[in-house]
Amino acid sequence: MASSLIQIRLDDELKSQACALYEALGIDLPTAVRMFIKRSVMIQGIPFSMSLPKQEYKAEQAVRAMQEISAQAQANGVADLTLEEINAEIQAVRNKNRRLEGNKT
């Protein structure tokens, strides 16, 4: 498949702002332009708008929290524990705590 080079002129500040926006969306400027053109052809008109939310969505916070928990589990070597293994460890700690409390009296 042949490819063509498209050159456009942008104000430096506008380009900088656009690059920062697209980076926050996880894409680069050339990818954003290709997305725009492909979508334009698909719908035969000016396409969708992509914008960052004004406020962070709760779902994004939840996903980030799960990613942090997962990373901590990996770092502590417990990411692959089964529910039964987790419950057994909890019970072992509780039993140990009960024995320690019983020895104090």
Helices and strands as residue ranges (DSSP letters): H 12-24, H 29-43, H 58-75, H 83-104
